[in-house]
Amino acid sequence: MPLHLGPFVRWRSGLVLTWICLFSSGFTFTGGEHAATVTHPLPAAFSDLLPHFLVEPDDVYIVKNKPVTLTCRSTPATQIYFKCNGEWVHQDQHLIERDVDPATGLPVMQVKIDISRQQVEKIFGLEDYWCQCVAWSTTGTQKSQKAYVRIAYLRKNFEEEPLGKEVALDQEVLLRCHPPEGVPPAEVEWQRNEELIDPKTDPNFFITVDHNLIIKQARLADTGNYTCVAKNIVARRKSSSATVIVYVDGGWSEWSKWSPCGADCTMWRSRECTQPTPSTGGKECQGLDLQSLNCTSEQCPQTASGAEDVALYVGIVAVALCLTLLLIVLVLVYRRKKEGLDADVADSSILTTGFQPMGIKPNKPGVWAPRRAARSKNSHLLTIQPDLTTTTTSYQGTLRSRREVTGKFSVSNGPLLEPLPNGSHTLHNGKLPSDPNDFMNRLSSQTYFKTLPRDNVNTSYGTFNFLGGRLTLPNTGISLLIPPEAIPRGKIYEIYLTIQKKEDMRLPLAGCQTLLSPVVSCGPPGVMLTRPVILSMDHCFDACLENWAIRLKKQSYEGTWEDVLQLGEEVVSEPYYCQLEAETCRVFTEQLGRFALVGESLSMAAAKRLKLLLFAPAYCSTLEYNIRIYCMDDTQDLLKEVMQMERQLGGRLIDEPHVLLFKDSYHNLRLSIHDMPQAHWRSKLLAGYQEIPFYHIWSGSQRTLHCTFTLERQSLSTCDLTCTLCVWQVEGEGQSIALDFNISKDIRPLDSDFLLMDNCTPALAGPSAFQIPYLIRQKICSSLDTPCPNGADWRLLAQRLKLDRHMSFFASKASPTSVILDLWETQHFHSGNLNQLAAVMAEIGKQEAMIFLVSDGEC
C-alpha cells in the first residue's frame, strides 16, 4: 500500500508535533494523547482542497475568574492549532475532536482551548490579548480571524448622575447620565419609580445616543424618581435617584357677576383659582379674588336717617378734635428740645477749633502712586497731632468720588503725558537661542509639570515653556493667552483650559445675583507664573457698570467661591485685573483656577442679553409640527451646546438668532404665536401664551431654557407655514419674528453650521501663537518702556489703542508695553493687522516704527 507523507510540523523549540500518514484506502491521525482512525474512503478531490473554517473563534470576555473557551472547526483539515499573541499554544492544551462530513466524506476537525484570567493579565496594559487558529491540509494552510480576549468589568461610580428638577407643565426636561467606565461598554436604561421606561411604548420619552433622557412635554404623571441604570455582562449599577416634580401654576376662572348693591352702597364680585388649580408646588394665582365697586346713587338703597346717624357724626367730630390736640402738643415738645440742642452746640469748643492741616510727606519727584481711600477702622488717625516739621500741602479743586479718581493719570509736562523717571522700570528682554538644536536639547532636559485628565470634550491643553502660547475652546469665545516670559525659564508646564457645566457648579447666588459668564477652569492651579496670563470669556450683560455690581469669583482649594475682584474698583497691586468689553471680559490673573462672573443689579435698568433661537424638525412625516424657541444667555458656549443638542434631536435652525434685553424688573418672559392660516394650521396651545418665570432666566443657572409650540396641520399635503412668533418681557422689550417657509422643502441657505465658524487650532505654542513676532515685540518694548520727555512712550501707545483707562495698571508692571501688547494680541487674534500697529507706532513718532520692516530671517 503506497504511503503519502504529509507536512512535518514542529514547535519553535524543536518539539515534533505529529507525523501524518495518509493511505489510499484509509488514514490515521496521531496527535499526542489524542488519536483517531477514520476508515472512510478518501475522496479524489481531497488533495486539491484548502481547509476552510466552519467555526471561527469569536471575541470573548472573562467575567471574574472564569476561564473562557475558544473553538475552531475546519474541513478538510488534518491538523489545527491555536496561536495566541504570536506564540503557539502547547499541544497538551488543545482538546481535539475529529469527524467526517457524511455528505462529502471530507475530514472535519474541531479544536478547543481554555484561556484563563492569569494568561490575559500577563500582558495587560501592553496590548490586547488575541488568539488565532491555523488549519492544515495536504494542499496548504489557512488562518482564522483573530479573537480578542478581554477582562470584563464595570466600575461603581457614574461619571455623571441625573439631577432633580422642578419643571412646569408641558416643559421639556433633560436628565443627564454618563455611565461608569466598563468593558464591554455599559448599556443604559432609565427607570421611573423603579419601573422601566420604554420610549417605544411612550413616545413622550426620548433617550439620546449619549444616554441622556428627554421628557418632551412634562405631564403630571411624569412626576417621580428617575434612575439611570447601567449594565453589562459583569454587573448592573444604579445611579442616585433624581426627583422630577412637574408643577402646575394656578389660573383664574372668569369673574362672577356683580352682586346686588348692599346697604353700604357697595357691590361685589369674586373669582376662583381653579383654571387650573395649582398643584405639586405650583404658584397660586396672583391678584385679588374679591373685587368691590361703589354703587351709583340711584342703585343705593334709600334709608331714613335717625338717632343712629346723629350719634355717628358726633363721634367722628370728637375723634378729630382729640387727634388735633395731640398733634399740637407733639410739635411744641419737639421745638423745645431743638432749642436746647442748639444752645449746647453754640457753647461747645467745636466752632472755635477749626480744622488742623495734616502733614503729608511727598512722594519722590515724578513718581505717580495711586491713592487708596481711608478705611473706617483707621478713623482714629484723625486725632493724631500734626507733624509740623514736615512739608504741608493744601488741596484745591472739587472733591470727586473714588471711582472717578481711580484710573486717572495726571497730565503736566509735555504735550501729552508726564513721563516717568528713568530707571523706574526693569526690562526683561529675552532672545531666541541662535542654535535651534541646542534650544531643543535644553528644552527636553527641563522639568515637566503634568496634571490633566484628557477625557473632557470641552477641554484644550498644550505644553508650554517661556515662549508662551495660546489655548482656545473653538466656538465658545473662551481662550487663554500665555504671554512670553510668563512661564519661568527652565520650566515646562502642561496647561489646560476647560468649560464647566453650570448645573454642575453650584455657585452661591443670593438675592438679585445672576451668573453672567460661563464657568471656566484653567490649570493646573498652583503653578508659578512670573507675569499675568489673560483669560477671555463671553459675558451676557449690557456692560453698563452704573447699573451693576459685577464680581469675579474664584473657587478656592476647599471648593468655596470667593470674590477676588469687583469690576470698576480694581486695585493694581492685586493679582487680578479686568478689561471689560461690549461682549467679552478679559481677566489678567497671576493664578490659575476656576473663574466666573457674577452680577448683582443696582437698579431695575440692569439688563441681561438673551439669545433667541428657533428650531423645528428637519423632516416631518406627521400632522404635528413642533417649533422650539430657546431663551438663553447670549454667550457662544451656550450657542454651541444648543446647536449640538438640536443636531442630535434632528432639529434645524429656521431663523437667524435674535437678541433680547431682559431687565431686572421681576416680570416674566412671555411667548405667543399668531397669524397662522386657520384653514390649514392650528395651535394646540390652550392658553394665549406661554410664560417662563423671571427667576429661571435671571439666575443664569438653567442653560437651555425653551418653550415648544405644537402646531397641527389639516393634512400631510399642507407644507407652507406662515406665522408670527412674539417674545417679550412683561412691561419690557420684545421681539416679533415673522416666519414664512415650506416645512418639507426648506431650501434657504440658513444652517446651524454657519454660526460655528471658529475652526482655530485649540493649542498654539511658541511664536506661532502671536501676531507680533518675538524679536519685533522685544524691540517695541525696549523702545517704549523707557519714559520719553515728550510723552512718546508706552503711555501714548495705550492712548492710541484706546486702552488709557488702564494706565495705572500698566504703570505697575515691569514692562508696561509688554502688557499692552498682550492685551492687543487677545483682542486681535483673528483679525490682527500688524500694519495697523505699525501705523500707530508711526503716529507716536518713533524711529523704531521701522522695526516692522525687518526680514523674515531675523524674526
C-alpha positions in Angstrom: 0.0 0.0 0.0 1.6 3.3 -1.1 2.4 5.8 1.7 2.0 9.6 1.5 3.8 11.8 4.0 2.1 15.0 5.0 3.8 18.1 6.4 6.2 17.7 9.3 5.1 20.4 11.8 7.5 21.5 14.6 7.2 23.7 17.7 9.6 26.7 17.7 11.5 24.8 20.4 12.0 21.9 18.1 9.4 19.5 19.6 7.9 17.3 16.9 4.1 17.7 16.9 2.9 14.9 14.7 3.5 12.7 11.7 0.6 12.5 9.3 0.3 9.3 7.2 -2.3 9.2 4.6 -3.3 5.9 3.0 -5.2 5.4 -0.2 -7.9 3.3 1.4 -7.9 4.9 4.8 -5.9 7.3 7.0 -4.8 7.6 10.6 -4.4 10.9 12.7 -1.9 10.9 15.5 -1.8 14.0 17.8 -0.1 13.4 21.1 -2.5 11.8 23.6 -5.5 12.3 21.2 -5.7 10.0 18.2 -8.5 8.8 16.0 -8.6 6.5 12.9 -11.0 7.2 10.1 -11.7 4.3 7.7 -13.9 6.2 5.2 -12.5 6.2 1.7 -10.7 9.4 0.7 -12.4 11.5 -2.0 -10.4 12.0 -5.1 -10.7 15.8 -4.8 -9.3 15.9 -1.3 -5.7 16.6 -2.4 -6.8 19.8 -4.2 -8.8 21.5 -1.4 -7.5 24.1 1.1 -9.1 23.9 4.5 -12.0 26.3 5.2 -13.4 27.2 8.6 -16.9 26.1 9.7 -16.5 27.8 13.1 -14.0 30.6 13.8 -13.1 31.9 17.3 -15.1 35.0 18.4 -14.3 37.8 20.8 -15.0 36.9 24.4 -14.9 38.5 27.8 -13.6 36.9 31.0 -16.1 37.5 33.8 -14.5 37.5 37.2 -12.2 34.4 37.4 -14.0 32.1 35.0 -11.9 30.9 32.0 -13.3 31.2 28.5 -13.2 28.7 25.7 -12.2 29.4 22.1 -13.5 27.0 19.4 -12.2 26.4 15.9 -13.7 23.9 13.3 -12.4 23.3 9.8 -12.7 20.9 6.8 -10.9 19.3 5.2 -8.2 19.6 7.9 -5.5 17.3 9.0 -4.3 19.5 11.9 -5.5 22.6 13.7 -3.5 24.6 16.3 -4.0 27.9 18.1 -1.6 30.7 18.2 -2.1 33.4 20.9 -0.3 36.8 20.7 2.2 35.3 18.2 3.1 32.2 20.3 1.9 28.7 19.6 -0.3 27.2 22.3 1.1 23.9 23.6 -0.3 20.7 22.1 -1.4 19.5 25.5 -3.7 22.5 26.0 -5.8 21.6 22.9 -8.9 19.5 23.1 -9.2 17.8 19.6 -12.2 16.2 18.1 -12.2 14.5 14.6 -15.1 13.5 12.4 -16.1 13.0 8.8 -18.7 15.0 7.0 -21.3 12.4 6.0 -22.4 14.4 3.0 -19.0 15.0 1.4 -16.8 12.4 3.1 -14.3 15.1 4.0 -12.5 15.0 7.3 -13.7 17.6 9.9 -11.6 18.7 12.8 -12.6 20.7 15.8 -10.2 22.2 18.4 -10.9 24.0 21.7 -8.6 25.8 24.2 -9.3 27.5 27.5 -7.9 31.0 28.3 -7.6 32.0 32.0 -7.6 35.4 33.6 -4.0 35.0 34.6 -2.9 34.5 31.0 -4.5 37.7 29.9 -3.2 39.8 32.9 0.3 38.9 32.0 0.3 41.2 29.0 -2.4 43.6 30.3 -1.6 47.2 29.5 0.8 46.4 26.7 -1.6 45.1 24.0 -4.9 43.3 23.7 -4.8 39.5 24.2 -5.7 37.7 21.0 -5.8 34.2 19.6 -6.0 32.7 16.1 -6.2 29.1 14.8 -4.3 27.7 11.9 -5.6 24.7 9.9 -3.5 22.4 7.6 -4.5 20.2 4.7 -2.3 18.4 2.2 -2.6 21.4 -0.1 -1.8 24.2 2.4 -2.8 26.2 5.4 -5.5 28.8 6.4 -5.7 31.2 9.3 -8.9 32.2 11.0 -9.9 35.6 12.2 -8.4 36.9 15.4 -10.5 36.6 18.6 -9.8 39.1 21.3 -10.0 38.1 24.9 -10.6 40.9 27.4 -11.3 41.0 31.1 -14.8 42.4 31.7 -15.5 44.9 34.4 -17.9 47.7 35.3 -16.8 50.5 37.7 -19.1 51.5 40.5 -19.3 55.3 40.2 -21.2 57.1 37.4 -19.2 59.8 35.6 -22.3 61.9 35.6 -25.6 61.3 37.5 -29.0 62.8 36.9 -30.0 65.8 39.0 -33.5 66.5 40.3 -35.6 69.3 38.8 -38.8 71.2 39.2 -40.4 71.9 35.9 -43.7 73.5 34.7 -46.4 71.5 32.9 -45.6 70.8 29.2 -41.9 72.0 29.6 -39.2 69.8 28.1 -37.0 68.1 30.7 -33.4 66.9 30.2 -31.8 64.4 32.6 -28.2 63.7 32.0 -26.4 60.4 32.6 -22.8 59.3 31.9 -22.5 55.6 32.9 -19.4 54.1 34.7 -16.5 53.0 32.6 -16.7 49.4 31.7 -15.7 46.6 29.3 -17.8 45.9 27.3 -19.3 49.4 27.4 -22.4 49.5 29.6 -25.9 49.6 28.1 -28.1 52.3 29.7 -31.8 52.2 30.5 -33.9 54.5 32.6 -36.4 53.8 35.3 -39.2 55.9 36.8 -40.2 54.8 40.3 -38.4 51.5 39.7 -40.3 50.8 36.5 -38.6 50.6 33.1 -39.1 53.4 30.7 -39.7 52.3 27.1 -39.7 55.1 24.6 -41.3 52.7 22.0 -44.5 52.4 24.1 -44.4 56.0 25.4 -43.1 58.4 22.7 -43.0 61.3 25.2 -39.7 59.9 26.3 -36.5 60.0 24.2 -33.1 58.6 25.1 -30.2 60.2 23.2 -27.2 58.5 21.9 -25.1 59.7 24.8 -27.7 58.1 27.2 -29.5 61.3 28.4 -33.2 61.1 28.9 -35.5 63.8 27.4 -39.1 64.2 28.5 -40.5 66.1 25.5 -43.5 67.6 27.3 -43.7 67.1 31.1 -47.0 65.7 32.3 -48.3 65.5 35.9 -47.9 61.7 35.6 -44.2 62.3 34.9 -43.5 63.4 38.5 -41.4 60.8 40.2 -37.9 59.4 40.9 -35.8 58.8 37.9 -32.8 56.4 37.9 -30.2 55.8 35.3 -29.3 52.1 35.1 -26.0 50.9 33.6 -25.3 47.2 32.9 -23.0 44.8 31.1 -22.1 41.1 31.4 -20.3 41.7 34.7 -22.6 43.9 36.8 -25.6 46.2 37.0 -25.3 49.7 38.5 -27.9 52.2 39.5 -27.3 56.0 39.8 -28.7 58.1 42.6 -32.4 58.9 42.0 -33.3 62.3 40.6 -36.7 63.6 41.7 -38.6 65.4 39.0 -41.6 67.5 40.1 -44.0 68.7 37.5 -45.9 71.6 38.9 -48.9 73.5 37.7 -49.3 77.2 38.3 -52.8 78.3 39.2 -55.0 80.2 36.8 -58.2 82.4 37.4 -61.6 81.5 36.3 -63.8 84.2 35.0 -65.2 86.8 37.3 -68.6 86.2 38.7 -71.5 88.6 38.1 -71.7 91.7 40.2 -73.8 91.3 43.4 -76.8 93.5 44.1 -76.0 96.8 45.8 -75.8 96.3 49.5 -76.8 98.5 52.5 -73.3 100.1 52.4 -73.8 101.2 48.8 -71.2 98.7 47.5 -71.5 95.7 45.1 -69.1 92.7 44.9 -67.8 90.1 42.6 -65.4 87.2 43.0 -63.3 84.6 41.1 -61.5 81.4 41.9 -58.1 80.0 41.2 -59.3 76.8 39.5 -58.3 77.0 35.9 -56.1 75.2 36.6 -55.9 74.6 40.3 -52.2 75.0 41.5 -50.7 71.6 42.3 -47.4 70.0 43.2 -45.8 73.2 44.4 -47.2 75.4 41.6 -47.7 79.1 42.2 -51.0 80.5 43.5 -52.8 83.0 41.3 -51.6 86.5 41.5 -54.1 89.3 42.2 -57.4 89.7 44.1 -60.1 87.1 44.3 -62.7 89.6 45.5 -63.4 93.0 44.0 -65.7 95.8 45.1 -67.3 98.8 43.4 -69.3 101.7 44.7 -72.9 101.9 43.5 -74.3 104.9 41.9 -76.8 107.0 43.9 -79.7 105.5 42.1 -78.6 102.0 43.0 -78.1 102.6 46.7 -81.0 101.5 48.9 -82.8 104.5 50.5 -82.9 104.6 54.4 -84.3 107.2 56.7 -81.8 108.9 58.9 -82.4 108.7 62.6 -80.8 109.0 66.0 -78.2 106.4 65.0 -76.8 108.7 62.2 -76.6 111.7 64.6 -74.7 109.7 67.1 -72.3 108.5 64.5 -71.5 112.0 63.2 -70.9 113.3 66.8 -68.4 110.5 67.5 -66.4 111.3 64.3 -66.1 115.0 65.2 -65.0 114.2 68.8 -62.2 111.9 67.5 -61.0 114.5 65.0 -60.7 117.1 67.8 -58.7 114.7 70.0 -56.2 114.0 67.3 -55.7 117.7 66.6 -54.9 118.5 70.2 -52.4 115.6 70.4 -50.6 116.8 67.3 -50.2 120.4 68.7 -48.6 119.0 71.9 -46.1 116.9 70.0 -45.0 120.0 67.9 -44.4 122.1 71.0 -42.3 119.4 72.7 -40.2 118.9 69.5 -39.4 122.7 69.2 -38.3 123.0 72.9 -35.9 120.1 72.6 -34.4 121.6 69.4 -33.7 124.9 71.1 -31.9 123.2 73.9 -29.7 121.3 71.4 -28.8 124.5 69.5 -27.6 126.1 72.8 -25.4 123.2 73.6 -23.7 123.3 70.2 -23.2 127.1 70.5 -21.4 126.6 73.8 -19.1 123.8 72.6 -15.5 124.4 71.5 -16.1 122.8 68.1 -16.8 126.1 66.5 -13.6 127.7 67.8 -11.2 124.9 67.0 -11.4 124.6 63.2 -9.5 122.0 61.1 -5.8 121.4 61.6 -3.6 120.9 58.5 -2.3 117.3 58.1 1.4 116.7 57.4 2.0 114.8 54.2 5.4 113.5 53.1 5.6 114.0 49.3 6.5 111.1 47.0 9.7 111.1 45.0 9.6 113.6 42.2 7.9 112.3 39.1 6.7 109.1 40.6 3.0 108.6 40.4 1.4 106.5 43.2 -2.3 105.5 43.3 -4.2 106.7 46.4 -6.5 104.5 48.4 -9.5 105.7 50.3 -9.0 105.6 54.1 -10.9 102.8 55.8 -13.2 103.3 58.7 -11.1 101.2 61.1 -8.3 103.9 60.7 -10.6 106.8 61.6 -8.7 107.3 64.9 -5.7 108.6 63.0 -7.6 111.9 62.6 -6.9 112.6 66.3 -3.1 112.4 65.9 -1.3 115.7 66.4 0.0 117.0 63.1 3.7 116.8 62.3 4.7 120.5 61.9 8.3 119.6 60.8 7.1 118.1 57.5 6.1 120.0 54.5 2.4 120.6 54.4 0.3 120.6 51.2 -3.1 122.0 50.5 -5.8 120.7 48.2 -7.6 123.0 45.8 -10.4 121.9 43.5 -13.6 119.9 43.6 -14.0 116.7 45.6 -14.5 113.5 43.5 -15.6 110.1 44.3 -13.1 107.2 44.5 -14.4 105.7 41.3 -13.8 109.0 39.4 -10.2 109.2 40.7 -9.3 105.6 40.1 -7.6 105.1 36.8 -6.9 108.9 36.2 -3.4 109.9 35.1 -2.1 113.4 35.7 -1.0 115.4 32.7 1.6 118.2 33.2 4.9 118.3 31.5 5.0 117.6 27.8 2.3 117.8 25.2 0.6 114.5 26.2 1.5 112.7 29.4 4.0 113.3 32.1 7.0 111.0 31.6 8.1 108.5 34.2 11.6 108.9 35.7 14.5 106.9 34.2 15.2 103.6 35.9 11.7 103.2 37.3 11.1 100.0 35.3 13.2 96.9 34.9 13.2 95.4 31.4 13.2 91.7 30.9 14.2 91.2 27.3 14.6 87.6 26.2 16.3 86.4 23.0 15.8 83.3 21.0 18.8 80.8 21.0 21.0 81.0 18.0 21.2 77.2 17.6 17.7 75.5 17.4 19.2 72.2 18.2 20.8 73.5 21.4 17.5 75.0 22.3 15.6 71.7 21.8 18.2 69.8 23.8 17.9 72.2 26.8 14.1 72.1 26.4 14.0 68.3 26.7 16.0 68.4 29.9 13.8 70.9 31.7 11.2 70.0 34.4 7.8 69.0 33.2 4.5 69.6 35.0 1.6 67.4 34.0 -1.8 67.1 35.7 -4.7 66.9 33.3 -7.5 64.4 32.7 -7.9 64.2 28.9 -11.4 62.7 28.7 -13.3 66.0 28.6 -14.6 67.0 25.1 -14.8 70.7 26.2 -11.1 70.8 27.1 -8.0 72.1 25.3 -4.5 71.6 26.6 -0.9 72.1 25.5 2.7 72.1 26.6 4.3 75.5 27.0 7.6 77.0 28.1 8.9 80.6 28.5 7.9 81.4 24.9 4.3 81.2 25.8 1.3 80.3 23.7 -2.4 80.2 23.5 -5.3 77.8 24.3 -8.7 78.2 22.7 -12.0 76.4 23.1 -13.4 76.7 19.5 -16.8 78.2 19.0 -17.1 79.3 22.7 -15.4 82.7 22.9 -13.1 81.3 25.6 -9.3 81.5 25.3 -6.2 81.7 27.4 -3.2 83.8 26.3 0.1 82.8 28.0 2.5 85.7 27.2 6.2 85.2 26.6 8.2 85.1 29.9 5.0 84.3 31.9 6.4 80.8 32.5 9.8 80.9 34.2 12.8 79.8 32.0 13.7 76.3 32.8 10.1 75.2 33.3 7.7 73.4 31.1 4.0 73.2 32.0 1.1 71.3 30.5 -1.7 73.8 30.9 -5.4 73.1 30.2 -8.5 75.2 29.6 -12.0 73.8 30.1 -15.6 74.9 30.5 -17.7 73.6 33.3 -21.4 72.9 33.0 -23.4 75.4 35.1 -25.7 72.8 36.5 -22.7 71.0 38.0 -21.3 74.2 39.5 -23.4 75.2 42.5 -22.4 78.9 42.7 -23.7 80.6 45.8 -26.1 83.1 44.2 -28.3 85.1 46.6 -30.9 87.8 46.1 -30.7 89.5 42.7 -27.4 87.9 41.8 -27.1 86.2 38.4 -24.4 84.3 36.6 -23.2 86.4 33.7 -20.5 84.2 32.1 -19.5 80.5 31.6 -17.7 78.8 34.5 -14.2 78.4 33.1 -11.2 76.5 34.6 -7.6 76.9 33.6 -4.8 75.0 35.4 -3.2 73.2 36.9 -3.7 75.5 39.9 -0.6 76.4 41.9 1.9 76.7 39.1 4.3 79.7 39.4 3.8 82.5 36.8 6.1 85.5 36.5 3.6 87.6 34.5 -0.2 87.6 34.3 -1.9 85.4 31.7 -5.1 86.7 30.1 -8.3 84.6 30.3 -11.0 85.7 27.7 -14.6 84.7 28.1 -18.0 86.0 27.0 -20.5 87.8 29.2 -24.2 88.4 28.8 -24.9 91.8 30.5 -25.3 95.2 29.0 -21.8 96.3 30.1 -23.2 99.4 31.9 -21.4 99.3 35.3 -23.6 102.1 36.7 -26.5 99.5 36.9 -24.4 96.6 38.1 -22.1 95.3 40.8 -20.0 92.8 38.9 -17.7 90.5 40.8 -15.1 88.0 39.6 -15.4 84.8 41.6 -12.7 82.2 42.0 -13.1 78.7 43.5 -10.7 78.0 46.4 -8.9 74.7 47.0 -11.6 73.9 49.6 -14.3 74.3 47.0 -15.8 77.6 48.2 -16.3 80.6 45.9 -14.5 83.8 46.8 -14.8 87.4 45.5 -11.4 88.3 44.1 -12.3 91.4 42.1 -15.1 93.9 41.7 -15.2 95.4 38.2 -14.6 99.1 38.2 -12.8 99.0 41.5 -9.7 97.2 40.6 -6.5 97.6 42.7 -3.3 97.4 40.6 -1.4 95.6 43.5 -3.8 92.7 43.5 -3.1 89.6 41.3 -6.3 90.1 39.3 -7.4 92.8 36.8 -10.2 93.0 34.2 -10.7 94.6 30.8 -14.4 94.8 30.1 -15.7 95.0 26.5 -19.1 95.0 25.0 -19.5 91.2 24.9 -16.2 89.9 26.3 -14.4 90.1 29.7 -10.6 89.7 29.7 -9.1 88.7 33.0 -5.5 89.3 33.9 -4.5 86.7 36.5 -1.3 85.5 38.1 -3.0 82.5 39.5 -4.7 79.7 37.5 -8.0 78.3 38.7 -11.8 78.2 38.2 -13.5 81.6 37.5 -16.9 83.0 36.8 -18.6 86.4 36.6 -21.5 87.1 38.9 -23.5 90.2 38.9 -26.0 92.0 41.2 -28.3 94.6 39.8 -28.2 98.0 41.4 -31.3 99.2 39.6 -34.2 97.9 37.6 -32.5 99.2 34.4 -29.9 96.5 34.7 -30.4 94.1 31.7 -29.1 90.8 30.5 -28.7 89.8 26.8 -30.8 86.8 25.8 -30.2 84.9 22.6 -33.4 83.7 20.9 -33.0 80.6 18.7 -35.8 78.9 16.7 -35.7 75.2 15.8 -38.0 72.8 14.1 -37.7 69.2 12.8 -35.6 68.8 9.7 -38.1 66.2 8.5 -41.8 65.9 9.5 -44.0 63.0 8.4 -46.8 63.6 10.9 -49.6 66.1 11.2 -48.0 67.6 14.3 -45.1 70.1 13.9 -43.1 71.5 16.8 -41.3 74.8 17.0 -38.8 75.2 19.8 -37.8 78.6 21.0 -34.6 78.8 23.2 -34.2 81.7 25.5 -30.7 81.5 26.8 -27.8 83.7 27.9 -26.1 85.4 25.0 -22.7 83.6 25.2 -21.1 81.5 22.4 -20.6 78.4 24.6 -24.4 78.1 25.1 -25.0 78.6 21.4 -22.6 75.7 20.7 -24.3 73.5 23.2 -27.8 74.1 21.9 -26.6 73.5 18.3 -25.1 70.2 19.2 -28.2 69.1 21.2 -30.5 70.0 18.4 -28.4 68.1 15.9 -28.9 65.0 18.0 -32.7 65.7 18.1 -32.9 66.1 14.4 -33.7 69.8 14.6 -32.8 72.6 12.2 -32.4 76.4 12.8 -35.4 78.1 11.0 -34.5 81.7 11.5 -31.5 83.9 12.3 -30.7 84.4 16.1 -32.3 87.4 17.8 -31.1 89.3 20.9 -33.5 90.5 23.6 -32.6 92.7 26.6 -34.1 91.1 29.8 -34.3 93.6 32.7 -34.3 93.1 36.4 -38.0 94.0 36.7 -39.2 90.8 38.3 -41.5 90.3 35.3 -41.7 87.0 33.4 -41.0 86.3 29.8 -43.9 85.5 27.6 -44.1 83.8 24.2 -47.0 83.6 21.8 -47.8 82.6 18.2 -50.1 84.5 15.8 -51.2 85.0 12.2 -51.4 81.3 11.2 -53.6 80.4 8.2 -56.6 79.0 10.2 -57.7 76.9 7.2 -54.5 74.9 7.2 -52.9 75.2 10.7 -53.9 75.4 14.3 -52.0 75.7 17.6 -52.6 73.1 20.2 -51.7 75.6 23.0 -54.8 76.1 25.2 -53.7 79.5 26.6 -53.0 82.6 24.7 -49.3 82.5 25.5 -46.5 80.5 27.3 -44.5 82.0 30.2 -41.1 81.4 31.6 -40.7 82.6 35.2 -38.4 85.5 35.8 -36.0 83.8 38.2 -35.5 80.8 35.9 -34.0 83.3 33.4 -32.4 85.7 35.8 -30.4 83.2 37.8 -28.5 82.1 34.7 -28.1 78.5 36.1 -30.5 76.9 33.7 -28.6 76.6 30.4 -31.1 75.7 27.7 -34.5 77.2 28.7 -37.0 76.9 25.9 -40.7 76.6 25.1 -42.3 74.4 22.5 -45.2 75.4 20.3 -47.0 72.3 18.9 -48.9 73.0 15.7 -51.2 70.7 13.7 -51.8 70.8 10.0 -55.0 69.7 8.5 -53.4 67.3 6.1 -50.0 65.9 5.2 -50.1 67.8 1.9 -50.0 71.1 3.8 -46.4 72.2 3.9 -46.4 76.0 3.7 -46.3 77.7 7.1 -46.6 81.4 7.8 -46.9 82.8 11.3 -45.5 85.4 13.7 -43.8 84.5 17.0 -43.7 87.1 19.7 -41.3 87.0 22.6 -41.4 89.8 25.2 -40.9 90.6 28.8 -44.0 91.8 30.6 -43.8 95.6 30.7 -40.5 95.4 28.9 -38.9 94.9 25.5 -39.9 92.3 22.9 -39.2 90.7 19.6 -41.6 89.9 16.8 -40.3 87.2 14.4 -42.1 86.5 11.1 -41.8 83.0 9.6 -42.7 82.0 6.1 -41.2 78.7 4.8 -42.0 75.3 3.4 -41.5 72.6 6.1 -40.7 69.9 3.6 -38.7 71.8 1.0 -36.9 74.4 3.0 -34.1 75.4 0.6 -33.0 78.6 2.4 -29.2 78.8 2.8 -29.6 79.3 6.6 -28.0 76.4 8.5 -26.8 76.0 12.1 -23.3 75.4 11.0 -22.8 79.0 9.8 -22.9 80.1 13.5 -20.0 77.8 14.3 -17.2 79.1 12.1 -14.3 79.2 14.6 -12.0 76.4 13.4 -8.9 77.7 15.0 -6.3 75.3 16.5 -7.1 74.6 20.2 -3.5 74.9 21.2 -0.7 77.0 19.8 2.7 77.1 21.4 5.6 79.5 20.9 5.8 82.3 18.3 3.0 80.8 16.1 0.5 81.8 18.8 1.1 85.5 18.4 0.5 88.1 15.7 3.7 90.1 16.6 7.0 88.2 16.0 9.0 87.6 19.1 12.0 89.8 18.3 9.8 92.6 17.0 7.9 92.5 20.2 11.2 92.8 22.2 12.2 95.8 20.1 8.9 97.6 20.7 9.2 97.0 24.4 12.7 98.3 24.6 11.7 101.4 22.6 8.6 102.3 24.5 9.2 101.2 28.1 11.8 103.9 28.6 10.0 107.2 29.5 10.3 109.9 27.0 10.2 113.6 27.9 7.6 114.4 25.2 5.4 111.5 26.2 6.1 109.4 23.1 6.3 106.1 25.1 4.0 103.3 26.2 1.5 105.8 27.6 0.9 107.2 24.1 0.6 103.7 22.7 -2.1 102.9 25.3 -3.9 106.1 24.4 -3.8 105.4 20.6 -5.1 101.8 21.2 -7.9 103.2 23.4 -6.6 101.5 26.5 -5.8 104.6 28.5 -8.4 103.6 31.2 -5.8 101.1 32.5 -2.8 103.5 32.8 -2.3 102.8 36.5 -2.4 99.0 35.9 0.2 99.2 33.1 2.4 101.5 35.1 2.5 98.9 37.9 4.2 96.4 35.7 7.9 96.0 35.0 7.3 96.3 31.2 4.1 98.3 30.6 4.5 98.0 26.8 4.5 94.2 27.1 1.2 94.1 28.9 -0.3 96.4 26.4 0.8 94.2 23.6 -0.6 91.1 25.4 -4.0 92.8 25.5 -3.7 93.7 21.9 -3.0 90.1 21.0 -6.1 88.8 22.8 -8.3 91.4 21.1 -6.9 90.9 17.5 -6.1 87.2 17.4 -8.4 86.5 14.4 -8.3 89.9 12.8 -5.0 91.3 13.9 -3.2 93.6 11.4 0.4 94.4 12.0 0.2 97.3 9.5 -2.3 99.0 11.8 0.0 98.6 14.7 2.8 99.9 12.6 0.7 103.0 11.8 0.2 103.6 15.5 3.9 103.4 16.0 4.4 105.9 13.2 1.9 108.3 14.8 3.9 108.1 18.0 6.8 109.5 16.1 9.3 106.8 17.0 12.0 105.8 14.6 11.6 102.3 15.9 8.4 102.0 13.8 10.8 100.8 11.1 11.3 97.6 13.0 8.3 96.2 11.3 10.3 96.0 8.1 12.9 93.5 9.5 13.4 90.5 7.3 11.8 87.2 7.9 15.1 85.6 8.6 15.7 88.0 11.6 12.3 87.1 13.0 
